[in-house]
Amino acid sequence: MQSYIRLTAAKFRETERIGPFLATYYLESGSPFLNYAIPDDGAVPAKADIAALTEAFRKRGLVPRLEFLTEAVPAAEAVLVECGYTLERRVPLMICSPGQVVGQPEPAGISLVTPKTESELRQMIRAQNVAFGEDDPDLHLDPSPDQLSGETMSVMAVAESGEVVGGGVATAILDGATEIAGIGVVEGYRSRGIAAAMTEYLTREAHARGGRSVFLTPGAGQAERVYGRVGFKTAAECVHLSLI
């Protein structure tokens, strides 16, 4: 899982090797959630390596930040904390293997559609931006090449009015693994089972394409419970650390 996350995080970002860290930079946004480093599996970073990593992010005007699975890098967190980094949160990594997915009720008045054209994908991305509280949801609407080709699987929730009220993706399958991400529903349509239905939709599509390990990291609130209903089970822990 850590190797997959490392490869996909670097796919559409600029990267820099700093000691045992792979720093990834998303050039279109300074969001700390899109700019972070991942340590090598089993790494025990030296304080000099951490200082160099911190400086690299500072030079770019970014918050020094890391995301990684504790099971893959068990010694890194303690050294980072000793160097001043603080824990943002611990997030479970949940997996749904073929045969585990649980069917969800069809949300009333909602159709789940695979967006195929650039226009449809832009509508889906805008709905995700609104759902996640972006200051200007009309920025950064261009779909990635993988989304346009269909290699990245996408789904959008469409209300009877034609309004796109939610969306989500499953990344390109690599060595049987894919990550479900960006599941978002706009306010006013939440608590209707739409997020769970979109997750099931993407999970079944990924399994049909040969995905053996479909995984995700739930956000705050009730997300873990929602994904659990779909058949996802906690398999590991991801930590987010930063230096303000």
Buried (B, 14 or more C-beta within 10 A) or exposed (E): BBBBBBBBBBBBBEBBEBBBBBBBBBEEEEEBEBBBBBBBBEBBBEEEBBBBBBEBBEEBEBBBBBBBBBBBBEEBBEBBEEBEBEEBEEBBBBBBBBEBBEEBEEBEEBEBBBBEEEEBBBBBBBBBBBBEEBEEBEEBBEBBEBBBEEEBBBBBBBBEEEEBBBBBBBBBBBEEBBBBBBBBBBEEBBEBBBBBBBBBBBBBBBBEEEBBBBBBBBBEEEBBEBBBBBBBEBBBBBBBBBBE
